[in-house]
Amino acid sequence: MRKWGIAFAGLALAALMPATAQVRMLQVPAARQAAPSPAADIDFQAQYRQEVEKNKALHAENASLKSQLDAYASRTGSHVTAYCETPTLSRNTAGASNDCSHNGFGCEPVSGLCRTAAHSSDECAPGYVYCATRNDCVDPNAPGSCG
């Protein structure tokens, strides 16, 4: 019975409206759901804990790599290698160096060590020359140096 009452009330209202009035149906937009704020979905404390754990892991890895590098580069380490820093200076990865020119020789680029014999003046330190009779580098100004 109530449905009929509402229907009659609607007809009565329509009858009261002037004939020139236009009725337009408006579509009411659906209620927009407010987008959740980004901060509401992020658990900052959990992210912080994860970053702390990553930081601890990186510190441990860094310490491990540093100790490994220290072992390689120590004087007794298995990965100490020599190289020619200059044509007359031999240096190794542990930091030790040797001036080859004090014996008249240059640094041998393949091994990174000071030469102990020569085959030409190119293998001698500047100011020294090759002595074929001794297979040695000698100071040409020294008396009896190649003889």
C-alpha positions as CSV (number, residue, x, y, z in Angstrom):
1,M,0.0,0.0,0.0
2,R,2.8,2.3,0.7
3,K,4.2,1.9,-2.8
4,W,0.9,3.2,-4.2
5,G,1.0,6.2,-1.9
6,I,4.5,7.2,-3.1
7,A,3.3,6.7,-6.7
8,F,0.3,9.0,-6.2
9,A,2.4,11.6,-4.5
10,G,4.6,11.7,-7.5
11,L,1.7,12.1,-9.9
12,A,0.3,14.9,-7.8
13,L,3.6,16.7,-7.9
14,A,3.7,16.3,-11.7
15,A,0.2,17.7,-12.0
16,L,1.2,20.8,-10.0
17,M,4.1,21.6,-12.3
18,P,3.4,24.0,-15.1
19,A,3.2,22.5,-18.6
20,T,6.1,24.6,-19.8
21,A,8.5,23.3,-17.2
22,Q,11.0,20.8,-18.4
23,V,12.1,18.0,-16.3
24,R,15.7,16.9,-16.7
25,M,17.2,13.9,-15.2
26,L,20.6,14.5,-13.8
27,Q,23.0,11.7,-13.2
28,V,24.6,12.0,-9.8
29,P,28.2,11.0,-10.0
30,A,29.1,8.0,-8.0
31,A,30.7,8.9,-4.7
32,R,34.4,8.9,-5.3
33,Q,36.4,6.8,-2.9
34,A,39.2,8.8,-1.5
35,A,42.5,7.4,-2.7
36,P,44.5,6.2,0.3
37,S,47.3,8.4,1.1
38,P,50.7,6.8,0.2
39,A,51.9,7.1,3.8
40,A,48.9,5.1,5.0
41,D,50.1,2.0,3.1
42,I,53.8,2.2,3.9
43,D,55.2,0.6,7.0
44,F,58.1,2.9,7.6
45,Q,59.3,0.9,10.7
46,A,59.5,-2.3,8.6
47,Q,61.4,-0.5,5.9
48,Y,63.8,1.0,8.4
49,R,64.4,-2.5,9.9
50,Q,65.1,-3.9,6.4
51,E,67.6,-1.1,5.7
52,V,69.3,-1.6,9.0
53,E,69.7,-5.3,8.2
54,K,71.1,-4.5,4.7
55,N,73.5,-2.0,6.2
56,K,74.8,-4.7,8.7
57,A,75.2,-7.2,5.8
58,L,77.1,-4.6,3.7
59,H,79.4,-3.7,6.7
60,A,80.2,-7.4,7.2
61,E,80.9,-7.9,3.5
62,N,83.1,-4.8,3.5
63,A,85.1,-6.1,6.5
64,S,85.5,-9.5,4.9
65,L,86.7,-8.0,1.6
66,K,89.1,-5.7,3.4
67,S,90.7,-8.5,5.4
68,Q,91.0,-10.6,2.2
69,L,92.7,-7.6,0.4
70,D,95.0,-7.2,3.4
71,A,96.0,-10.9,3.2
72,Y,96.6,-10.6,-0.6
73,A,98.7,-7.5,-0.3
74,S,100.8,-8.4,2.7
75,R,104.5,-9.2,2.2
76,T,103.7,-12.9,2.7
77,G,100.4,-12.8,0.8
78,S,99.8,-15.1,-2.1
79,H,98.8,-12.3,-4.5
80,V,101.7,-9.8,-4.0
81,T,102.8,-8.9,-7.5
82,A,105.6,-6.6,-8.7
83,Y,105.3,-4.0,-11.4
84,C,107.5,-1.2,-12.9
85,E,106.3,2.1,-11.5
86,T,109.0,3.9,-13.6
87,P,111.7,2.5,-15.9
88,T,114.0,2.2,-12.9
89,L,111.7,1.6,-10.0
90,S,110.2,-1.8,-9.1
91,R,107.3,-1.7,-6.7
92,N,105.0,-4.5,-5.5
93,T,101.3,-4.5,-4.4
94,A,102.3,-4.6,-0.8
95,G,103.9,-1.2,-1.2
96,A,107.6,-2.2,-1.1
97,S,109.9,-0.6,-3.7
98,N,113.4,-1.1,-5.1
99,D,115.4,1.4,-7.0
100,C,117.0,-0.6,-9.9
101,S,119.2,2.3,-11.0
102,H,121.6,2.0,-8.0
103,N,123.0,-1.2,-9.7
104,G,122.8,0.4,-13.2
105,F,119.9,-1.7,-14.4
106,G,116.4,-0.8,-15.4
107,C,113.1,-2.4,-14.3
108,E,112.1,-5.5,-16.3
109,P,108.5,-4.9,-17.4
110,V,107.4,-8.5,-17.7
111,S,108.3,-9.5,-14.1
112,G,108.2,-6.1,-12.6
113,L,111.6,-6.8,-10.9
114,C,115.0,-5.2,-11.3
115,R,117.2,-6.7,-14.0
116,T,120.3,-8.5,-12.9
117,A,121.8,-8.8,-16.4
118,A,121.5,-6.8,-19.6
119,H,121.7,-7.5,-23.3
120,S,121.7,-3.9,-24.6
121,S,122.0,-0.4,-23.3
122,D,118.2,-0.1,-23.5
123,E,118.1,-2.4,-20.4
124,C,120.3,-0.2,-18.4
125,A,119.4,2.8,-16.2
126,P,119.9,6.3,-17.6
127,G,123.6,7.2,-17.5
128,Y,124.8,3.6,-17.7
129,V,125.8,1.6,-20.8
130,Y,125.9,-2.0,-21.7
131,C,129.2,-3.9,-21.4
132,A,129.2,-6.9,-23.7
133,T,132.2,-8.6,-22.0
134,R,130.4,-8.7,-18.6
135,N,126.7,-8.7,-19.8
136,D,126.4,-5.8,-17.3
137,C,125.4,-2.2,-17.2
138,V,128.4,0.1,-16.3
139,D,129.1,3.7,-15.6
140,P,131.0,4.9,-18.7
141,N,132.8,7.5,-16.7
142,A,134.2,5.0,-14.1
143,P,137.8,4.0,-14.9
144,G,138.1,0.3,-16.0
145,S,134.3,-0.2,-15.8
146,C,134.1,-2.5,-18.8
147,G,137.2,-4.4,-18.9
